[in-house]
Amino acid sequence: MEPFDDSASDWTLYDERLTSFLRFNKVPEEDKVHAFLSFIGPKSYGLLKFLTAPSLPAVQQDLRRFAEDTWRPLGTRTVSDR
């Protein structure tokens, strides 16, 4: 799985592919956060670390929410997302 590149990829599609990858490879629930952090790449990891300072959330849903809020195109968000 390649790192996430917001200039070349849509977050929603990347998230769907990552979810499929983790499911296909039978990654245990307790390892999904670590897999997510290692797959997103240094640029995306750095941004998430900055946004969640002083430490990264340990819960995958929290990380996915931060990532989605950061990279999902504004036009695809609903009023309830804000």
PEVEN-V13200 format. One record per residue. N is the residue number from 1. RES is the residue in one letter. PHI is phi in whole degrees, -180 to 180 (* if undefined). D_FIRST is the distance of its C-alpha to the first C-alpha in Angstrom with 2 decimals. Layout:
N/RES/PHI/D_FIRST, N/RES/PHI/D_FIRST
This chain:
1/M/*/0.00, 2/E/-80/3.79, 3/P/-64/6.68, 4/F/-73/8.97, 5/D/-127/11.83, 6/D/-67/14.83, 7/S/-86/16.68, 8/A/-125/14.42, 9/S/-142/12.85, 10/D/-89/14.63, 11/W/-59/13.87, 12/T/-60/15.03, 13/L/-66/12.75, 14/Y/-62/9.61, 15/D/-61/11.24, 16/E/-63/12.03, 17/R/-66/8.66, 18/L/-64/7.55, 19/T/-60/11.01, 20/S/-64/10.78, 21/F/-60/7.84, 22/L/-64/10.04, 23/R/-67/13.07, 24/F/-60/12.27, 25/N/-88/11.59, 26/K/51/14.69, 27/V/-71/13.69, 28/P/-61/17.14, 29/E/-52/18.06, 30/E/-70/19.14, 31/D/-103/15.78, 32/K/-66/13.73, 33/V/-62/14.86, 34/H/-66/13.85, 35/A/-64/10.30, 36/F/-57/10.23, 37/L/-65/11.97, 38/S/-79/9.91, 39/F/-84/6.58, 40/I/-71/8.83, 41/G/91/10.13, 42/P/-66/13.85, 43/K/-65/15.33, 44/S/-68/14.19, 45/Y/-61/14.95, 46/G/-60/18.28, 47/L/-66/19.19, 48/L/-62/18.58, 49/K/-63/20.57, 50/F/-64/23.29, 51/L/-69/23.52, 52/T/-109/23.79, 53/A/-54/26.05, 54/P/-86/27.71, 55/S/-147/24.89, 56/L/-71/21.63, 57/P/-64/22.26, 58/A/-92/21.39, 59/V/-104/20.96, 60/Q/-57/17.70, 61/Q/-61/19.72, 62/D/-64/21.15, 63/L/-63/17.91, 64/R/-63/16.69, 65/R/-65/20.17, 66/F/-60/20.10, 67/A/-63/16.80, 68/E/-63/18.23, 69/D/-63/21.56, 70/T/-82/20.20, 71/W/-112/17.92, 72/R/-69/19.16, 73/P/-57/21.62, 74/L/-57/25.19, 75/G/-65/26.45, 76/T/-99/24.45, 77/R/-88/25.89, 78/T/-103/29.04, 79/V/-59/32.06, 80/S/-69/31.19, 81/D/-74/27.85, 82/R/-90/29.86
